[in-house]
Structures are given as structure tokens and as C-alpha cells.
Amino acid sequence: MDTLFERSTWPLTSWIMAMVYFANSRSGISRAFLQTMFGLTGGSAHIICKRIRQHMALLEDERQVGGPSEPVGLSFQRIKGARGSRIQSRSVLVMAIHDASHVVPVVVADRRPSTIHPIVRAKVRPGSILVYRDRIEHARLNQFRSNWGLARSFAIEPASRYSGIDNAILVFWMHFRRVMAAGHGHFARGNLWLYLGEFAFRFNRRSEPDQIFWDMVSHFPPVVGRGA
């Protein structure tokens, strides 16, 4: 109940095999691939791909970064190619929270403190150091930290003190844009979080790829009804 398997007549062994394909792929699995491999209709292959992708994204949504005296960066990127009901192609704002090894991407409506505050609270471990790259970012972070009661939870220091803090995020965006351009040039605006979550799930396990599948079947958060 409530998992990606709910109300499915597809054999469980086929589900597991499809999850193995997702785990072993560097750039994700397309609907056409599943349709050919398992002899599915286009609609069934689409639902299966979306549910597995959503399962991976929900698992990755539980991740936190940083820790006591660990530097954490906040950055924003606009991802182009979103389809909307009125505008055929537009960009979506994504905030990335990252330490030296892991990236947590979150689709956000804007950069307002009221939008960012609960995300930082949920995704950054207390005691972390929020890093900044210029005066404007420093002033914004300092005001954000003071006005929203985060001063006791996070310190603020320049990124120049922490070499390598930006390596992970630069590699993340470079490869994510390449994957999206190759297989998902246009996407529904509401589906971007699925692609981000799926990619982050693999990326954050890049040093231990043998764990990807086992983490996929470690537990099953509710999928049905959460944008499925």
C-alpha cells in the first residue's frame, strides 16, 4: 500500500529488474527503453518510470548535509525547458544546498527568506558553517540568519577558507544539464523535482555505486498520492 507497487498488476520481479536498470544507469532510463525491454505499452512504461523516479527522489529527500564545523554552500540555478499551461518553455528556480561531497537540490518559487528558511532548517544539520562568496551574499546570509533565528544554529564564513567546497556542486550541475539536454530537453514544470531527485540519488552515491540498488530497496516511502 502507498508504495510504487500499489495497484500494479506488473510482476514484482519485473519491477525489481526495472529498478536494477535505474540503479545501474548513469543518466537514467527512458520510457522507450522499458517499453522495448519488457514489451509494455507507452502509457504503462511512462507510469513505471515515473514511479521509480519518484521513489528515488523521495528517498533522497530525506538527506541532510553539513554537520558541526562543516561548511555548507547555498546556490541558485535556473533550469530551462519547463512546459507550462500558458508558457511553452520557461525556467524553474532551483536552490542547491551542498557540502564538499553531497548536493541537495530543491525546486523553489523564489529567493525570499520565508521560502528558504524552512528548507535550510530541514536540510542543514545544526552546527554547520554557511559559506559566502561575496559581500552581497554575506549581507543576505547574515540578515537571513539574524531575522530567522538561525544565529545559534549556523556560523557564517567566507568560502575562500574552504577549498573544494564548490567542486561537488559544479560537477553536479555540469552533468545534470548534460543528462537533461540528452533525454529531457522539455519537461513538465511539476516533474523537475523528480529528475533532480533521481540524479542526486545517484550523484551522492558516486563513490559507492554498488550501494545504489540496495539503498533503493532499503525502505519504501509513500509514493502514491504525492504527485504520482
C-alpha positions in Angstrom: 0.0 0.0 0.0 1.1 3.6 -0.8 4.4 2.4 -2.4 5.3 2.5 -6.1 3.9 -1.1 -6.4 0.3 -0.2 -5.3 -2.4 -1.2 -7.7 0.1 -2.7 -10.1 -0.5 -6.0 -11.9 3.0 -6.0 -13.2 5.1 -8.8 -11.7 7.2 -7.8 -8.7 10.3 -9.5 -10.4 9.8 -7.1 -13.4 9.6 -4.1 -11.0 12.8 -5.2 -9.3 14.6 -5.7 -12.7 13.5 -2.2 -13.8 14.9 -0.8 -10.6 18.2 -2.6 -11.2 18.3 -0.9 -14.6 17.7 2.5 -13.0 20.4 1.8 -10.4 23.0 0.8 -13.0 22.4 3.7 -15.4 24.4 6.8 -15.1 21.9 9.0 -16.9 18.5 7.4 -16.1 16.2 5.1 -18.0 13.8 6.3 -20.6 10.2 5.1 -21.2 11.2 3.8 -24.6 13.8 1.6 -23.0 11.4 -0.1 -20.6 8.8 -0.3 -23.3 11.2 -2.3 -25.5 12.8 -4.4 -22.8 9.5 -5.6 -21.2 7.0 -5.3 -24.1 5.0 -2.6 -22.4 2.6 0.0 -23.8 3.8 3.5 -23.8 1.4 4.5 -21.0 2.5 1.7 -18.7 6.2 2.3 -19.3 5.6 6.0 -18.5 3.9 5.2 -15.2 6.6 2.7 -14.2 9.4 5.2 -15.0 7.7 8.0 -13.1 7.0 5.9 -10.0 10.6 4.5 -9.8 12.0 8.0 -10.4 9.6 9.4 -7.7 10.7 6.6 -5.3 14.3 7.6 -5.7 13.5 11.3 -5.3 11.6 10.7 -2.1 14.4 8.6 -0.6 16.9 11.3 -1.4 14.6 14.0 0.0 15.5 12.6 3.5 19.1 13.7 3.1 20.8 16.4 5.2 24.2 17.9 4.6 26.8 19.5 6.8 27.4 19.0 10.5 29.4 20.6 13.3 32.0 22.9 11.8 31.3 21.5 8.3 31.0 24.2 5.5 27.7 24.3 3.6 27.1 26.4 0.5 23.8 27.7 -0.9 23.5 28.5 -4.6 20.7 29.1 -7.1 20.3 27.9 -10.7 17.6 28.3 -13.3 16.8 25.2 -15.3 15.3 25.9 -18.7 12.9 23.7 -20.6 9.9 23.6 -18.4 6.5 23.4 -20.0 3.5 25.2 -18.5 -0.1 25.6 -19.3 0.3 29.1 -20.8 4.1 29.4 -21.4 5.5 26.7 -23.6 9.1 27.0 -22.4 10.3 28.7 -19.2 12.9 28.3 -16.5 12.5 26.9 -13.0 14.5 28.2 -10.0 16.4 25.5 -8.1 18.3 26.1 -4.8 21.2 23.7 -4.2 22.4 23.1 -0.6 25.8 21.4 -0.7 28.8 20.4 1.3 32.1 19.1 -0.2 30.6 15.7 -1.1 26.8 15.9 -1.3 24.2 18.0 -3.1 20.6 18.6 -2.1 18.6 20.3 -4.9 15.2 21.8 -4.1 12.8 23.5 -6.5 11.8 26.8 -5.0 9.3 29.5 -6.0 11.6 32.4 -5.2 14.6 33.5 -3.1 12.6 35.1 -0.3 13.7 34.3 3.3 10.3 32.9 4.1 10.8 30.4 1.3 14.4 29.5 2.0 14.3 29.4 5.9 12.3 26.2 6.3 14.4 24.4 3.7 17.6 25.4 5.4 16.2 24.3 8.8 15.2 20.9 7.3 18.3 20.1 5.1 21.3 21.6 7.0 22.5 20.0 10.2 22.9 22.3 13.2 26.4 23.5 13.8 27.2 23.8 10.1 29.0 26.8 8.7 27.2 28.7 5.9 29.7 30.0 3.4 29.5 33.1 1.2 31.4 34.2 -1.9 31.0 38.0 -2.0 29.7 40.9 0.1 26.2 40.8 -1.2 25.9 37.1 -0.4 27.4 37.7 3.0 24.9 40.5 3.8 22.0 38.4 2.6 23.1 35.4 4.6 23.7 37.4 7.7 20.3 39.1 7.6 18.7 35.8 6.8 20.4 34.2 9.8 19.6 37.0 12.2 16.0 37.6 11.2 15.0 34.0 11.2 16.7 32.9 14.4 19.4 30.7 12.8 22.3 32.5 14.5 22.6 29.8 17.2 22.4 27.0 14.6 24.9 28.2 11.9 28.0 30.3 11.7 28.9 32.3 8.6 32.4 32.3 7.0 33.9 33.1 3.6 34.1 30.3 1.1 37.8 31.1 0.4 38.6 29.4 3.7 37.3 26.1 2.4 39.0 24.9 -0.8 36.9 22.3 -2.6 33.5 23.3 -1.2 32.3 24.2 -4.7 33.7 21.2 -6.5 30.7 18.9 -5.9 28.1 21.5 -7.0 30.0 22.4 -10.2 30.2 18.8 -11.2 26.6 18.2 -10.3 25.2 20.9 -12.5 27.5 20.1 -15.4 26.4 16.5 -15.6 22.7 17.2 -14.7 22.4 19.7 -17.6 24.0 17.2 -19.9 21.6 14.5 -18.9 18.6 16.8 -19.3 19.7 18.0 -22.7 20.2 14.4 -23.9 17.0 12.9 -22.7 14.7 15.5 -21.3 15.0 18.7 -23.3 11.5 19.7 -22.3 9.7 18.6 -19.2 6.5 19.4 -17.3 7.3 22.0 -14.7 6.0 19.8 -11.9 8.3 17.0 -12.8 11.6 18.7 -12.4 11.9 17.7 -8.8 11.7 14.0 -9.9 14.7 14.4 -12.3 16.7 16.3 -9.7 15.9 13.8 -7.0 16.8 10.8 -9.3 20.1 12.4 -10.4 21.0 13.5 -6.9 20.3 9.9 -5.6 23.0 8.6 -8.0 25.4 11.5 -7.7 25.5 11.4 -3.9 26.5 7.7 -4.1 29.0 8.1 -6.8 31.8 6.9 -4.5 29.9 3.7 -3.7 27.8 2.8 -6.8 27.3 -0.8 -5.5 25.0 0.7 -2.8 22.6 2.4 -5.1 20.3 -0.5 -5.7 20.4 -1.6 -2.0 19.5 1.9 -0.9 16.6 1.8 -3.4 15.1 -1.2 -1.6 16.1 -0.2 1.9 12.6 1.1 2.6 9.7 2.4 0.7 8.3 5.9 1.5 4.7 6.6 0.4 4.7 7.4 -3.3 1.0 7.1 -4.4 -0.8 10.4 -3.9 2.4 12.5 -3.8 2.4 13.9 -7.3 2.2 10.5 -8.9 
